[in-house]
Amino acid sequence: MAIRTLRRTRLDSRRETRLRKGIVAEMERPDDTSASAAGPVIYQEESRAPEHYTHWYVIWDQFDGVDGEDRSRVIMDAVEQVFGRAAALRVTTAMGLTPDDPVAQDIAGHSEAPTPVHGCASVAETRAKYGKTKRAHNTQGTGG
């Protein structure tokens, strides 16, 4: 058979918890506080379709060495924790990237880049739609 089996190691549960807590902390950070230089930069992009599907991009050097599937699961868990299950079910992309990743550089430097989560209206709207009352937060920078 020409198909080869790919075996990946699972993310250590302590590291997974640290990553999720870091993303949640950044999502929940109040507008009037500064971002941690070591924290993630988070982008949310909502579809223009009436279904309001969302894409989440988290750029963070702490993802170095973490499998893409684990990165996505951590982001999905954080979205569900902060915004609720209904919002998590509308996510079509949850992509964790390191700053050196070409996709991250494209997102951060693109003139039509997704809105940074911090302080953007769509996060507040997401919370309102799904019954969450926590305020959105500000990003350490848009990267471009």
N, CA, C and O atoms as CSV, one atom per row, in Angstrom:
chain,resi,resn,atom,element,x,y,z
A,1,MET,N,N,0.844,-1.181,0.000
A,1,MET,CA,C,0.000,0.000,0.000
A,1,MET,C,C,0.886,1.239,0.000
A,1,MET,O,O,1.857,1.310,0.753
A,2,ALA,N,N,0.561,2.198,-0.826
A,2,ALA,CA,C,1.367,3.406,-0.986
A,2,ALA,C,C,1.081,4.469,0.074
A,2,ALA,O,O,1.746,5.505,0.100
A,3,ILE,N,N,0.122,4.232,0.933
A,3,ILE,CA,C,-0.239,5.217,1.968
A,3,ILE,C,C,0.632,4.986,3.190
A,3,ILE,O,O,0.782,3.858,3.660
A,4,ARG,N,N,1.186,6.038,3.682
A,4,ARG,CA,C,2.034,5.955,4.875
A,4,ARG,C,C,1.297,6.539,6.064
A,4,ARG,O,O,0.523,7.486,5.926
A,5,THR,N,N,1.537,5.981,7.206
A,5,THR,CA,C,0.900,6.452,8.430
A,5,THR,C,C,1.742,7.556,9.045
A,5,THR,O,O,2.958,7.420,9.182
A,6,LEU,N,N,1.104,8.623,9.404
A,6,LEU,CA,C,1.763,9.745,10.061
A,6,LEU,C,C,1.402,9.700,11.539
A,6,LEU,O,O,0.224,9.708,11.895
A,7,ARG,N,N,2.396,9.655,12.379
A,7,ARG,CA,C,2.152,9.627,13.817
A,7,ARG,C,C,2.670,10.928,14.426
A,7,ARG,O,O,3.834,11.291,14.257
A,8,ARG,N,N,1.813,11.596,15.112
A,8,ARG,CA,C,2.187,12.860,15.759
A,8,ARG,C,C,2.122,12.679,17.265
A,8,ARG,O,O,1.336,11.888,17.785
A,9,THR,N,N,2.956,13.422,17.940
A,9,THR,CA,C,2.905,13.380,19.402
A,9,THR,C,C,1.874,14.384,19.881
A,9,THR,O,O,1.737,15.464,19.306
A,10,ARG,N,N,1.165,14.039,20.908
A,10,ARG,CA,C,0.149,14.919,21.475
A,10,ARG,C,C,0.817,16.026,22.277
A,10,ARG,O,O,1.891,15.849,22.853
A,11,LEU,N,N,0.158,17.151,22.294
A,11,LEU,CA,C,0.613,18.297,23.069
A,11,LEU,C,C,0.488,17.973,24.557
A,11,LEU,O,O,-0.538,17.461,25.005
A,12,ASP,N,N,1.517,18.269,25.298
A,12,ASP,CA,C,1.501,18.068,26.747
A,12,ASP,C,C,0.360,18.874,27.356
A,12,ASP,O,O,0.186,20.043,27.012
A,13,SER,N,N,-0.413,18.282,28.244
A,13,SER,CA,C,-1.605,18.945,28.796
A,13,SER,C,C,-1.265,20.237,29.541
A,13,SER,O,O,-2.055,21.181,29.519
A,14,ARG,N,N,-0.119,20.294,30.190
A,14,ARG,CA,C,0.258,21.535,30.891
A,14,ARG,C,C,0.542,22.654,29.891
A,14,ARG,O,O,0.150,23.801,30.106
A,15,ARG,N,N,1.219,22.316,28.805
A,15,ARG,CA,C,1.493,23.336,27.788
A,15,ARG,C,C,0.200,23.756,27.104
A,15,ARG,O,O,0.000,24.939,26.830
A,16,GLU,N,N,-0.674,22.804,26.828
A,16,GLU,CA,C,-1.964,23.117,26.218
A,16,GLU,C,C,-2.754,24.085,27.104
A,16,GLU,O,O,-3.344,25.046,26.609
A,17,THR,N,N,-2.761,23.831,28.396
A,17,THR,CA,C,-3.460,24.703,29.341
A,17,THR,C,C,-2.851,26.098,29.346
A,17,THR,O,O,-3.579,27.091,29.345
A,18,ARG,N,N,-1.514,26.186,29.351
A,18,ARG,CA,C,-0.855,27.497,29.321
A,18,ARG,C,C,-1.199,28.267,28.058
A,18,ARG,O,O,-1.472,29.467,28.116
A,19,LEU,N,N,-1.189,27.588,26.915
A,19,LEU,CA,C,-1.521,28.249,25.655
A,19,LEU,C,C,-2.960,28.755,25.667
A,19,LEU,O,O,-3.224,29.903,25.308
A,20,ARG,N,N,-3.882,27.899,26.079
A,20,ARG,CA,C,-5.297,28.289,26.121
A,20,ARG,C,C,-5.499,29.458,27.071
A,20,ARG,O,O,-6.190,30.417,26.729
A,21,LYS,N,N,-4.910,29.393,28.252
A,21,LYS,CA,C,-5.053,30.485,29.227
A,21,LYS,C,C,-4.471,31.787,28.692
A,21,LYS,O,O,-5.022,32.858,28.947
A,22,GLY,N,N,-3.371,31.710,27.958
A,22,GLY,CA,C,-2.777,32.917,27.375
A,22,GLY,C,C,-3.678,33.553,26.333
A,22,GLY,O,O,-3.800,34.776,26.273
A,23,ILE,N,N,-4.311,32.724,25.510
A,23,ILE,CA,C,-5.225,33.235,24.486
A,23,ILE,C,C,-6.475,33.799,25.135
A,23,ILE,O,O,-6.937,34.876,24.760
A,24,VAL,N,N,-7.026,33.084,26.105
A,24,VAL,CA,C,-8.219,33.563,26.820
A,24,VAL,C,C,-7.923,34.888,27.509
A,24,VAL,O,O,-8.727,35.817,27.440
A,25,ALA,N,N,-6.783,34.980,28.170
A,25,ALA,CA,C,-6.427,36.225,28.868
A,25,ALA,C,C,-6.366,37.393,27.897
A,25,ALA,O,O,-6.805,38.497,28.218
A,26,GLU,N,N,-5.823,37.151,26.711
A,26,GLU,CA,C,-5.731,38.226,25.731
A,26,GLU,C,C,-7.113,38.583,25.188
A,26,GLU,O,O,-7.402,39.759,24.964
A,27,MET,N,N,-7.960,37.594,24.976
A,27,MET,CA,C,-9.320,37.861,24.496
A,27,MET,C,C,-10.145,38.629,25.533
A,27,MET,O,O,-11.002,39.437,25.176
A,28,GLU,N,N,-9.886,38.377,26.788
A,28,GLU,CA,C,-10.670,38.999,27.860
A,28,GLU,C,C,-10.047,40.280,28.405
A,28,GLU,O,O,-10.656,40.955,29.236
A,29,ARG,N,N,-8.860,40.621,27.959
A,29,ARG,CA,C,-8.164,41.791,28.488
A,29,ARG,C,C,-8.969,43.052,28.224
A,29,ARG,O,O,-9.384,43.288,27.089
A,30,PRO,N,N,-9.200,43.871,29.252
A,30,PRO,CA,C,-9.962,45.118,29.070
A,30,PRO,C,C,-9.265,46.086,28.119
A,30,PRO,O,O,-8.041,46.078,27.989
A,31,ASP,N,N,-10.065,46.916,27.460
A,31,ASP,CA,C,-9.550,47.888,26.497
A,31,ASP,C,C,-8.497,48.818,27.085
A,31,ASP,O,O,-7.566,49.223,26.389
A,32,ASP,N,N,-8.638,49.151,28.335
A,32,ASP,CA,C,-7.768,50.169,28.920
A,32,ASP,C,C,-6.488,49.599,29.536
A,32,ASP,O,O,-5.805,50.307,30.277
A,33,THR,N,N,-6.147,48.351,29.252
A,33,THR,CA,C,-4.900,47.772,29.744
A,33,THR,C,C,-4.000,47.435,28.566
A,33,THR,O,O,-4.467,47.184,27.455
A,34,SER,N,N,-2.702,47.435,28.834
A,34,SER,CA,C,-1.717,47.168,27.784
A,34,SER,C,C,-1.553,45.674,27.554
A,34,SER,O,O,-1.677,44.863,28.472
A,35,ALA,N,N,-1.274,45.336,26.314
A,35,ALA,CA,C,-1.007,43.943,25.961
A,35,ALA,C,C,0.377,43.542,26.445
A,35,ALA,O,O,1.288,44.367,26.521
A,36,SER,N,N,0.518,42.288,26.765
A,36,SER,CA,C,1.812,41.740,27.116
A,36,SER,C,C,2.625,41.585,25.838
A,36,SER,O,O,2.113,41.096,24.830
A,37,ALA,N,N,3.882,41.997,25.875
A,37,ALA,CA,C,4.742,41.843,24.702
A,37,ALA,C,C,4.933,40.371,24.361
A,37,ALA,O,O,5.210,40.034,23.210
A,38,ALA,N,N,4.788,39.500,25.341
A,38,ALA,CA,C,4.960,38.060,25.131
A,38,ALA,C,C,3.656,37.368,24.761
A,38,ALA,O,O,3.650,36.170,24.479
A,39,GLY,N,N,2.559,38.103,24.758
A,39,GLY,CA,C,1.257,37.508,24.493
A,39,GLY,C,C,0.966,37.358,23.012
A,39,GLY,O,O,1.713,37.857,22.171
A,40,PRO,N,N,-0.125,36.667,22.694
A,40,PRO,CA,C,-0.500,36.469,21.292
A,40,PRO,C,C,-1.125,37.709,20.676
A,40,PRO,O,O,-1.671,38.561,21.377
A,41,VAL,N,N,-1.036,37.798,19.360
A,41,VAL,CA,C,-1.775,38.803,18.594
A,41,VAL,C,C,-2.901,38.025,17.923
A,41,VAL,O,O,-2.657,37.051,17.211
A,42,ILE,N,N,-4.128,38.461,18.157
A,42,ILE,CA,C,-5.296,37.704,17.720
A,42,ILE,C,C,-6.093,38.515,16.702
A,42,ILE,O,O,-6.374,39.695,16.908
A,43,TYR,N,N,-6.451,37.857,15.601
A,43,TYR,CA,C,-7.282,38.462,14.571
A,43,TYR,C,C,-8.564,37.654,14.416
A,43,TYR,O,O,-8.547,36.424,14.465
A,44,GLN,N,N,-9.657,38.350,14.233
A,44,GLN,CA,C,-10.933,37.711,13.945
A,44,GLN,C,C,-11.421,38.271,12.622
A,44,GLN,O,O,-11.376,39.480,12.398
A,45,GLU,N,N,-11.887,37.388,11.746
A,45,GLU,CA,C,-12.443,37.806,10.475
A,45,GLU,C,C,-13.825,37.177,10.350
A,45,GLU,O,O,-13.961,35.954,10.402
A,46,GLU,N,N,-14.844,38.006,10.188
A,46,GLU,CA,C,-16.202,37.496,10.022
A,46,GLU,C,C,-16.553,37.469,8.546
A,46,GLU,O,O,-16.166,38.358,7.789
A,47,SER,N,N,-17.283,36.451,8.147
A,47,SER,CA,C,-17.731,36.375,6.763
A,47,SER,C,C,-18.781,37.449,6.517
A,47,SER,O,O,-19.427,37.936,7.445
A,48,ARG,N,N,-18.934,37.797,5.277
A,48,ARG,CA,C,-19.966,38.765,4.910
A,48,ARG,C,C,-21.291,38.061,4.657
A,48,ARG,O,O,-22.315,38.711,4.447
A,49,ALA,N,N,-21.272,36.761,4.675
A,49,ALA,CA,C,-22.485,35.974,4.450
A,49,ALA,C,C,-23.422,36.113,5.653
A,49,ALA,O,O,-22.976,36.430,6.756
A,50,PRO,N,N,-24.695,35.882,5.443
A,50,PRO,CA,C,-25.643,36.027,6.549
A,50,PRO,C,C,-25.413,35.037,7.690
A,50,PRO,O,O,-25.931,35.240,8.788
A,51,GLU,N,N,-24.653,33.979,7.453
A,51,GLU,CA,C,-24.408,32.987,8.506
A,51,GLU,C,C,-23.408,33.478,9.548
A,51,GLU,O,O,-23.330,32.909,10.637
A,52,HIS,N,N,-22.651,34.510,9.238
A,52,HIS,CA,C,-21.664,35.088,10.154
A,52,HIS,C,C,-20.645,34.072,10.641
A,52,HIS,O,O,-20.359,33.997,11.836
A,53,TYR,N,N,-20.100,33.296,9.723
A,53,TYR,CA,C,-19.012,32.402,10.085
A,53,TYR,C,C,-17.775,33.230,10.378
A,53,TYR,O,O,-17.595,34.311,9.815
A,54,THR,N,N,-16.924,32.723,11.259
A,54,THR,CA,C,-15.731,33.478,11.624
A,54,THR,C,C,-14.467,32.659,11.412
A,54,THR,O,O,-14.472,31.428,11.437
A,55,HIS,N,N,-13.388,33.397,11.202
A,55,HIS,CA,C,-12.044,32.824,11.110
A,55,HIS,C,C,-11.230,33.483,12.228
A,55,HIS,O,O,-11.322,34.691,12.443
A,56,TRP,N,N,-10.452,32.693,12.919
A,56,TRP,CA,C,-9.585,33.185,13.985
A,56,TRP,C,C,-8.150,32.875,13.623
A,56,TRP,O,O,-7.825,31.748,13.252
A,57,TYR,N,N,-7.290,33.876,13.730
A,57,TYR,CA,C,-5.861,33.726,13.489
A,57,TYR,C,C,-5.148,34.200,14.746
A,57,TYR,O,O,-5.335,35.336,15.180
A,58,VAL,N,N,-4.338,33.337,15.327
A,58,VAL,CA,C,-3.580,33.676,16.528
A,58,VAL,C,C,-2.099,33.560,16.175
A,58,VAL,O,O,-1.606,32.485,15.834
A,59,ILE,N,N,-1.410,34.680,16.265
A,59,ILE,CA,C,0.020,34.723,15.954
A,59,ILE,C,C,0.773,34.828,17.274
A,59,ILE,O,O,0.600,35.778,18.038
A,60,TRP,N,N,1.619,33.819,17.522
A,60,TRP,CA,C,2.275,33.749,18.834
A,60,TRP,C,C,3.501,32.857,18.728
A,60,TRP,O,O,3.427,31.749,18.197
A,61,ASP,N,N,4.618,33.337,19.229
A,61,ASP,CA,C,5.827,32.525,19.180
A,61,ASP,C,C,5.725,31.275,20.049
A,61,ASP,O,O,6.491,30.331,19.855
A,62,GLN,N,N,4.800,31.252,20.994
A,62,GLN,CA,C,4.613,30.079,21.860
A,62,GLN,C,C,4.069,28.870,21.086
A,62,GLN,O,O,4.061,27.757,21.613
A,63,PHE,N,N,3.621,29.074,19.858
A,63,PHE,CA,C,3.146,27.968,19.025
A,63,PHE,C,C,4.303,27.212,18.366
A,63,PHE,O,O,4.085,26.172,17.745
A,64,ASP,N,N,5.513,27.720,18.494
A,64,ASP,CA,C,6.665,27.057,17.885
A,64,ASP,C,C,6.768,25.623,18.406
A,64,ASP,O,O,6.789,25.392,19.615
A,65,GLY,N,N,6.831,24.677,17.492
A,65,GLY,CA,C,6.951,23.272,17.861
A,65,GLY,C,C,5.633,22.576,18.174
A,65,GLY,O,O,5.622,21.386,18.491
A,66,VAL,N,N,4.522,23.305,18.089
A,66,VAL,CA,C,3.201,22.736,18.367
A,66,VAL,C,C,2.539,22.372,17.043
A,66,VAL,O,O,2.511,23.180,16.115
A,67,ASP,N,N,2.014,21.172,16.960
A,67,ASP,CA,C,1.339,20.680,15.770
A,67,ASP,C,C,0.143,21.572,15.410
A,67,ASP,O,O,-0.523,22.102,16.299
A,68,GLY,N,N,-0.125,21.735,14.124
A,68,GLY,CA,C,-1.222,22.578,13.646
A,68,GLY,C,C,-2.579,22.175,14.193
A,68,GLY,O,O,-3.398,23.036,14.516
A,69,GLU,N,N,-2.825,20.882,14.300
A,69,GLU,CA,C,-4.105,20.412,14.842
A,69,GLU,C,C,-4.253,20.820,16.311
A,69,GLU,O,O,-5.332,21.228,16.740
A,70,ASP,N,N,-3.167,20.708,17.073
A,70,ASP,CA,C,-3.205,21.128,18.475
A,70,ASP,C,C,-3.400,22.632,18.600
A,70,ASP,O,O,-4.134,23.094,19.475
A,71,ARG,N,N,-2.752,23.393,17.735
A,71,ARG,CA,C,-2.929,24.848,17.748
A,71,ARG,C,C,-4.400,25.202,17.525
A,71,ARG,O,O,-4.965,26.027,18.243
A,72,SER,N,N,-5.005,24.576,16.532
A,72,SER,CA,C,-6.414,24.853,16.229
A,72,SER,C,C,-7.325,24.474,17.380
A,72,SER,O,O,-8.252,25.216,17.706
A,73,ARG,N,N,-7.075,23.333,17.997
A,73,ARG,CA,C,-7.910,22.898,19.121
A,73,ARG,C,C,-7.816,23.874,20.294
A,73,ARG,O,O,-8.822,24.185,20.932
A,74,VAL,N,N,-6.615,24.350,20.574
A,74,VAL,CA,C,-6.422,25.311,21.667
A,74,VAL,C,C,-7.203,26.595,21.384
A,74,VAL,O,O,-7.854,27.136,22.277
A,75,ILE,N,N,-7.139,27.076,20.157
A,75,ILE,CA,C,-7.861,28.296,19.780
A,75,ILE,C,C,-9.362,28.073,19.892
A,75,ILE,O,O,-10.078,28.916,20.434
A,76,MET,N,N,-9.840,26.947,19.384
A,76,MET,CA,C,-11.279,26.643,19.464
A,76,MET,C,C,-11.745,26.578,20.912
A,76,MET,O,O,-12.814,27.092,21.243
A,77,ASP,N,N,-10.955,25.953,21.775
A,77,ASP,CA,C,-11.306,25.881,23.194
A,77,ASP,C,C,-11.370,27.275,23.816
A,77,ASP,O,O,-12.257,27.559,24.621
A,78,ALA,N,N,-10.429,28.144,23.443
A,78,ALA,CA,C,-10.421,29.510,23.972
A,78,ALA,C,C,-11.634,30.294,23.477
A,78,ALA,O,O,-12.266,31.011,24.253
A,79,VAL,N,N,-11.963,30.162,22.194
A,79,VAL,CA,C,-13.137,30.856,21.640
A,79,VAL,C,C,-14.395,30.397,22.371
A,79,VAL,O,O,-15.234,31.217,22.742
A,80,GLU,N,N,-14.524,29.107,22.575
A,80,GLU,CA,C,-15.708,28.601,23.265
A,80,GLU,C,C,-15.761,29.092,24.710
A,80,GLU,O,O,-16.830,29.448,25.205
A,81,GLN,N,N,-14.625,29.114,25.380
A,81,GLN,CA,C,-14.592,29.577,26.769
A,81,GLN,C,C,-14.990,31.045,26.879
A,81,GLN,O,O,-15.730,31.417,27.790
A,82,VAL,N,N,-14.509,31.880,25.965
A,82,VAL,CA,C,-14.765,33.315,26.048
A,82,VAL,C,C,-16.119,33.705,25.462
A,82,VAL,O,O,-16.840,34.510,26.051
A,83,PHE,N,N,-16.467,33.144,24.311
A,83,PHE,CA,C,-17.659,33.583,23.590
A,83,PHE,C,C,-18.827,32.608,23.645
A,83,PHE,O,O,-19.944,32.958,23.264
A,84,GLY,N,N,-18.581,31.393,24.115
A,84,GLY,CA,C,-19.653,30.409,24.221
A,84,GLY,C,C,-19.678,29.419,23.066
A,84,GLY,O,O,-19.032,29.615,22.037
A,85,ARG,N,N,-20.434,28.362,23.263
A,85,ARG,CA,C,-20.501,27.261,22.294
A,85,ARG,C,C,-21.091,27.700,20.946
A,85,ARG,O,O,-20.599,27.291,19.894
A,86,ALA,N,N,-22.127,28.517,20.974
A,86,ALA,CA,C,-22.755,28.944,19.718
A,86,ALA,C,C,-21.753,29.680,18.831
A,86,ALA,O,O,-21.725,29.468,17.618
A,87,ALA,N,N,-20.947,30.526,19.416
A,87,ALA,CA,C,-19.927,31.246,18.640
A,87,ALA,C,C,-18.857,30.280,18.140
A,87,ALA,O,O,-18.388,30.412,17.009
A,88,ALA,N,N,-18.471,29.323,18.956
A,88,ALA,CA,C,-17.456,28.345,18.541
A,88,ALA,C,C,-17.948,27.496,17.373
A,88,ALA,O,O,-17.160,27.106,16.510
A,89,LEU,N,N,-19.235,27.215,17.345
A,89,LEU,CA,C,-19.792,26.420,16.252
A,89,LEU,C,C,-19.814,27.177,14.923
A,89,LEU,O,O,-20.002,26.565,13.871
A,90,ARG,N,N,-19.628,28.479,14.956
A,90,ARG,CA,C,-19.595,29.288,13.741
A,90,ARG,C,C,-18.172,29.491,13.212
A,90,ARG,O,O,-17.981,30.146,12.187
A,91,VAL,N,N,-17.189,28.941,13.894
A,91,VAL,CA,C,-15.794,29.083,13.467
A,91,VAL,C,C,-15.508,28.097,12.328
A,91,VAL,O,O,-15.737,26.895,12.464
A,92,THR,N,N,-15.009,28.618,11.215
A,92,THR,CA,C,-14.634,27.748,10.106
A,92,THR,C,C,-13.120,27.628,9.966
A,92,THR,O,O,-12.630,26.689,9.339
A,93,THR,N,N,-12.377,28.566,10.543
A,93,THR,CA,C,-10.916,28.502,10.540
A,93,THR,C,C,-10.410,28.943,11.904
A,93,THR,O,O,-10.785,30.004,12.403
A,94,ALA,N,N,-9.560,28.127,12.500
A,94,ALA,CA,C,-8.860,28.485,13.732
A,94,ALA,C,C,-7.399,28.145,13.475
A,94,ALA,O,O,-6.987,26.990,13.579
A,95,MET,N,N,-6.629,29.165,13.141
A,95,MET,CA,C,-5.263,28.936,12.699
A,95,MET,C,C,-4.266,29.568,13.658
A,95,MET,O,O,-4.274,30.780,13.874
A,96,GLY,N,N,-3.415,28.739,14.226
A,96,GLY,CA,C,-2.336,29.209,15.081
A,96,GLY,C,C,-1.054,29.303,14.284
A,96,GLY,O,O,-0.669,28.350,13.606
A,97,LEU,N,N,-0.391,30.440,14.359
A,97,LEU,CA,C,0.795,30.705,13.556
A,97,LEU,C,C,1.905,31.285,14.418
A,97,LEU,O,O,1.641,31.909,15.446
A,98,THR,N,N,3.134,31.079,13.999
A,98,THR,CA,C,4.253,31.771,14.640
A,98,THR,C,C,4.527,33.045,13.842
A,98,THR,O,O,4.141,33.129,12.676
A,99,PRO,N,N,5.184,34.035,14.444
A,99,PRO,CA,C,5.441,35.293,13.730
A,99,PRO,C,C,6.239,35.111,12.443
A,99,PRO,O,O,6.108,35.917,11.522
A,100,ASP,N,N,7.057,34.075,12.363
A,100,ASP,CA,C,7.877,33.846,11.174
A,100,ASP,C,C,7.129,33.138,10.054
A,100,ASP,O,O,7.629,33.050,8.933
A,101,ASP,N,N,5.953,32.641,10.344
A,101,ASP,CA,C,5.168,31.931,9.341
A,101,ASP,C,C,4.765,32.889,8.234
A,101,ASP,O,O,4.268,33.978,8.522
A,102,PRO,N,N,4.965,32.516,6.971
A,102,PRO,CA,C,4.587,33.409,5.860
A,102,PRO,C,C,3.106,33.815,5.887
A,102,PRO,O,O,2.771,34.939,5.511
A,103,VAL,N,N,2.233,32.929,6.320
A,103,VAL,CA,C,0.808,33.270,6.412
A,103,VAL,C,C,0.603,34.365,7.456
A,103,VAL,O,O,-0.177,35.291,7.234
A,104,ALA,N,N,1.291,34.270,8.584
A,104,ALA,CA,C,1.182,35.290,9.634
A,104,ALA,C,C,1.666,36.635,9.123
A,104,ALA,O,O,1.051,37.664,9.399
A,105,GLN,N,N,2.759,36.635,8.383
A,105,GLN,CA,C,3.290,37.880,7.847
A,105,GLN,C,C,2.322,38.484,6.835
A,105,GLN,O,O,2.175,39.703,6.752
A,106,ASP,N,N,1.673,37.631,6.077
A,106,ASP,CA,C,0.691,38.103,5.104
A,106,ASP,C,C,-0.516,38.707,5.815
A,106,ASP,O,O,-0.994,39.774,5.430
A,107,ILE,N,N,-1.006,38.035,6.843
A,107,ILE,CA,C,-2.161,38.531,7.603
A,107,ILE,C,C,-1.826,39.872,8.248
A,107,ILE,O,O,-2.582,40.835,8.120
A,108,ALA,N,N,-0.690,39.930,8.940
A,108,ALA,CA,C,-0.317,41.139,9.668
A,108,ALA,C,C,0.015,42.298,8.734
A,108,ALA,O,O,-0.191,43.454,9.102
A,109,GLY,N,N,0.523,42.016,7.538
A,109,GLY,CA,C,0.945,43.077,6.642
A,109,GLY,C,C,-0.040,43.413,5.541
A,109,GLY,O,O,0.192,44.344,4.770
A,110,HIS,N,N,-1.110,42.690,5.455
A,110,HIS,CA,C,-2.079,42.885,4.376
A,110,HIS,C,C,-2.975,44.082,4.676
A,110,HIS,O,O,-3.454,44.233,5.800
A,111,SER,N,N,-3.201,44.923,3.690
A,111,SER,CA,C,-4.014,46.120,3.917
A,111,SER,C,C,-5.468,45.776,4.220
A,111,SER,O,O,-6.172,46.572,4.840
A,112,GLU,N,N,-5.919,44.621,3.798
A,112,GLU,CA,C,-7.286,44.187,4.071
A,112,GLU,C,C,-7.289,43.113,5.159
A,112,GLU,O,O,-8.176,42.259,5.188
A,113,ALA,N,N,-6.298,43.157,6.052
A,113,ALA,CA,C,-6.149,42.124,7.080
A,113,ALA,C,C,-7.375,42.059,7.974
A,113,ALA,O,O,-8.070,43.057,8.162
A,114,PRO,N,N,-7.639,40.873,8.527
A,114,PRO,CA,C,-8.734,40.770,9.488
A,114,PRO,C,C,-8.529,41.762,10.628
A,114,PRO,O,O,-7.396,42.128,10.942
A,115,THR,N,N,-9.598,42.184,11.230
A,115,THR,CA,C,-9.535,43.150,12.321
A,115,THR,C,C,-8.907,42.508,13.546
A,115,THR,O,O,-9.314,41.417,13.945
A,116,PRO,N,N,-7.906,43.174,14.161
A,116,PRO,CA,C,-7.402,42.630,15.414
A,116,PRO,C,C,-8.560,42.531,16.398
A,116,PRO,O,O,-9.406,43.423,16.461
A,117,VAL,N,N,-8.594,41.467,17.150
A,117,VAL,CA,C,-9.692,41.218,18.073
A,117,VAL,C,C,-9.861,42.359,19.058
A,117,VAL,O,O,-10.988,42.767,19.338
A,118,HIS,N,N,-8.792,42.868,19.576
A,118,HIS,CA,C,-8.861,43.876,20.616
A,118,HIS,C,C,-9.549,45.132,20.119
A,118,HIS,O,O,-9.105,45.757,19.156
A,119,GLY,N,N,-10.619,45.489,20.773
A,119,GLY,CA,C,-11.292,46.734,20.472
A,119,GLY,C,C,-12.142,46.722,19.218
A,119,GLY,O,O,-12.712,47.756,18.873
A,120,CYS,N,N,-12.253,45.605,18.520
A,120,CYS,CA,C,-13.031,45.623,17.289
A,120,CYS,C,C,-14.502,45.368,17.588
A,120,CYS,O,O,-14.848,44.619,18.502
A,121,ALA,N,N,-15.347,45.998,16.809
A,121,ALA,CA,C,-16.789,45.898,17.027
A,121,ALA,C,C,-17.294,44.474,16.873
A,121,ALA,O,O,-18.235,44.075,17.559
A,122,SER,N,N,-16.681,43.704,15.984
A,122,SER,CA,C,-17.204,42.366,15.739
A,122,SER,C,C,-17.083,41.467,16.969
A,122,SER,O,O,-17.906,40.571,17.154
A,123,VAL,N,N,-16.080,41.688,17.804
A,123,VAL,CA,C,-15.974,40.894,19.026
A,123,VAL,C,C,-17.099,41.258,19.984
A,123,VAL,O,O,-17.725,40.381,20.579
A,124,ALA,N,N,-17.354,42.556,20.130
A,124,ALA,CA,C,-18.459,42.984,20.987
A,124,ALA,C,C,-19.780,42.445,20.446
A,124,ALA,O,O,-20.638,41.999,21.210
A,125,GLU,N,N,-19.937,42.489,19.126
A,125,GLU,CA,C,-21.150,41.962,18.507
A,125,GLU,C,C,-21.264,40.456,18.724
A,125,GLU,O,O,-22.353,39.937,18.966
A,126,THR,N,N,-20.137,39.764,18.638
A,126,THR,CA,C,-20.141,38.320,18.863
A,126,THR,C,C,-20.610,38.021,20.283
A,126,THR,O,O,-21.434,37.132,20.498
A,127,ARG,N,N,-20.089,38.758,21.235
A,127,ARG,CA,C,-20.510,38.544,22.628
A,127,ARG,C,C,-22.004,38.840,22.786
A,127,ARG,O,O,-22.717,38.110,23.474
A,128,ALA,N,N,-22.465,39.902,22.153
A,128,ALA,CA,C,-23.878,40.265,22.259
A,128,ALA,C,C,-24.767,39.200,21.629
A,128,ALA,O,O,-25.809,38.852,22.185
A,129,LYS,N,N,-24.365,38.685,20.480
A,129,LYS,CA,C,-25.156,37.669,19.785
A,129,LYS,C,C,-25.309,36.401,20.602
A,129,LYS,O,O,-26.364,35.767,20.599
A,130,TYR,N,N,-24.238,36.036,21.305
A,130,TYR,CA,C,-24.233,34.755,21.989
A,130,TYR,C,C,-24.324,34.891,23.504
A,130,TYR,O,O,-23.985,33.962,24.236
A,131,GLY,N,N,-24.778,36.042,23.970
A,131,GLY,CA,C,-25.074,36.202,25.386
A,131,GLY,C,C,-23.883,36.446,26.282
A,131,GLY,O,O,-24.009,36.350,27.503
A,132,LYS,N,N,-22.740,36.754,25.724
A,132,LYS,CA,C,-21.564,37.045,26.538
A,132,LYS,C,C,-21.499,38.544,26.766
A,132,LYS,O,O,-21.795,39.324,25.861
A,133,THR,N,N,-21.114,38.955,27.964
A,133,THR,CA,C,-21.104,40.380,28.278
A,133,THR,C,C,-19.706,40.941,28.488
A,133,THR,O,O,-19.565,42.143,28.710
A,134,LYS,N,N,-18.682,40.124,28.426
A,134,LYS,CA,C,-17.325,40.619,28.645
A,134,LYS,C,C,-16.932,41.558,27.522
A,134,LYS,O,O,-17.333,41.373,26.373
A,135,ARG,N,N,-16.143,42.570,27.862
A,135,ARG,CA,C,-15.722,43.568,26.876
A,135,ARG,C,C,-14.593,43.051,26.007
A,135,ARG,O,O,-13.830,42.173,26.409
A,136,ALA,N,N,-14.501,43.600,24.828
A,136,ALA,CA,C,-13.395,43.309,23.926
A,136,ALA,C,C,-12.143,43.977,24.453
A,136,ALA,O,O,-12.206,44.699,25.448
A,137,HIS,N,N,-11.022,43.758,23.821
A,137,HIS,CA,C,-9.751,44.275,24.308
A,137,HIS,C,C,-8.927,44.856,23.171
A,137,HIS,O,O,-9.302,44.749,22.003
A,138,ASN,N,N,-7.809,45.468,23.517
A,138,ASN,CA,C,-6.941,46.100,22.534
A,138,ASN,C,C,-5.736,45.215,22.242
A,138,ASN,O,O,-5.270,44.479,23.112
A,139,THR,N,N,-5.243,45.290,21.027
A,139,THR,CA,C,-4.077,44.502,20.636
A,139,THR,C,C,-2.785,45.280,20.855
A,139,THR,O,O,-2.782,46.510,20.906
A,140,GLN,N,N,-1.713,44.553,20.981
A,140,GLN,CA,C,-0.404,45.191,21.149
A,140,GLN,C,C,0.024,45.849,19.855
A,140,GLN,O,O,0.971,46.635,19.840
A,141,GLY,N,N,-0.654,45.542,18.785
A,141,GLY,CA,C,-0.349,46.145,17.501
A,141,GLY,C,C,-0.959,45.296,16.400
A,141,GLY,O,O,-1.261,44.120,16.603
A,142,THR,N,N,-1.134,45.889,15.259
A,142,THR,CA,C,-1.724,45.149,14.158
A,142,THR,C,C,-0.664,44.494,13.301
A,142,THR,O,O,-0.986,43.703,12.414
A,143,GLY,N,N,0.593,44.809,13.551
A,143,GLY,CA,C,1.654,44.191,12.795
A,143,GLY,C,C,1.857,44.789,11.413
A,143,GLY,O,O,2.696,44.296,10.658
A,144,GLY,N,N,1.131,45.819,11.060
A,144,GLY,CA,C,1.349,46.380,9.731
A,144,GLY,C,C,0.694,47.676,9.534
A,144,GLY,O,O,0.796,48.262,8.457
